[in-house]
Amino acid sequence: MHLQKKSKKISAIAPHKSLSIQFSLDGFSFCIRNSESKEILNYTEYSFDKTVASPELLLEKIMFIFGNDSELQQEFTSVFAIHQNNLATIVPNEYFDRNNLKPYLNFSVKTLSTDFLTYDNLESIEAHNVYIPYVNINNFIFQNFGEFEYKHHSSLLINKLLSYSTSKESEMFVYAGVSQMDILVMKDEQLILYNSFLYETKEDFIYYILFVAEQLHLDPEEFNLTLLGKIEENSDLYQITYKFVRNINFIESSTVYFNSNDELSNHSTYLLLL
């Protein structure tokens, strides 16, 4: 099985450990912390050679990782999972009905009668994030660890970036995945826009950034763009973005675990290091 592994481990010794995991059709990552001090003990990322076609194939990859990575074969006091996909939509509280979730997703996602739908409460914007989790992955995690908590990655992005953004002017955040990108626009501690796009090329990537900027009348010569996720300064994604947007920076994480000599960066691992 073709997997690229990147890892940084500083300690294996702690009386109680917590596990956070994040997965998408492009990869699987996990972070182990000391439950009491919150110190990061281990961060590991597995990248797939190509995007897998289904949750069933994703489960095969994850089962292989669990079977071969001894760090995952231990007891944890708590487990938290992050589902990363584009099967989600935000619903304002005034229109939200927890007993009838499917119509919300039907506008943007092709749903099946067998799909399980759930939601995260986004108190900071008085809304709910309705989404389809990978139930087969949840079942596998439960079989391994018992009860655990999970959320959609966009819920974490929205909550964290709302507290991060303090500008009175509109600013854009782009969370880059391997094949999916999330664009958020904040102004005066308010969420103006959230959208998710699938992309294949660097041209797709910059197109969606400029498209959102145009829709919101943001001048690429003026607005601030903050990047996080799978994008580095020497990457094609960054280089093409730099050609069209003047003010670019990487998000500053409150958790600094990686340094310039490491294979991974703090902004690329932002969600799991929250």
C-alpha positions, 0 to 999 in steps of 0.5 A, a space after each residue: 500500500 502506497 503511503 507517505 509518512 511524515 512524523 515528529 515525536 518528542 516523547 512516548 512517556 505520559 501517564 494519560 494520553 489523548 488522541 486526535 485524528 483527521 482524515 479525508 479521501 487524501 490522507 490521515 493524520 493523528 496527534 497524541 498529547 499528554 492529557 494533563 499538560 496538553 503537551 504534544 507527544 507525537 504528530 504523524 501524517 500519512 499522505 495517499 499517492 492519489 485521492 481514494 474514490 470512496 469511504 470504503 477505500 479510505 477505511 482500507 487505508 485507515 485499517 492498514 495504518 492502525 494495523 502497522 503504526 504502534 502509536 495507535 495501538 495503545 490506550 487513550 483517555 479521550 479520542 477526537 476525530 475530524 471529518 474532512 469532506 465537502 459534504 456539508 452546509 451551514 444553516 442559520 438557526 432560524 431555519 434549522 430543524 434537527 428532525 429534517 436535515 436532508 433538505 439542507 444538503 440537497 441544494 449542494 450535495 447528492 445524498 442517498 436515502 441510506 446516508 446518515 446526517 448529523 450537525 455541529 452547533 456553531 454558537 459563534 455564528 448562530 448556525 448549525 453545520 449539517 454534514 455527512 460523516 464517514 460512518 464506516 470510519 466512525 464505526 471503526 474508531 468506536 470498535 477500537 476505542 469506544 466512545 469518542 467525539 467528532 466534528 466536521 473540519 469546517 466547524 473547527 475552521 469557522 470557530 477558530 478563525 473567528 477568534 483569530 480574525 480581529 481586522 475591521 476590514 474584510 480578510 480572506 482565509 484559505 485552507 488548502 487540502 490536497 483536492 479540496 479548498 475552504 475559503 472563509 471571509 471575515 470582517 469585524 469578527 463576523 463570518 461573511 462567507 464560507 465555501 468549499 471547492 474541489 480543485 485539481 490544478 493550481 489554476 483552479 486554486 487561484 480561480 476560486 480565490 479570485 472568484 470569491 474576491 470578485 463576488 465580494 468586491 475585494 481588491 486583490 491589491 488590497 485585501 489580506 489573504 491568510 493561508 493554512 493547510 497543505 500549502 508552502 512558500 515553495 509550492 506551485 499553489 503559493 507561487 501562482 497565488 502570489 502572482 495575483 494577490 499582493 498581501 499574503 501570509 501564513 497563519 500564526 498558530 498558537 501551538 508551535 510544535 514544528 520548526 523550519 528544519 521539520 518536514 511539516 509546518 505549524 500552519 499545515 497541521 493547524 486543525 489538529 494542533 488546536 
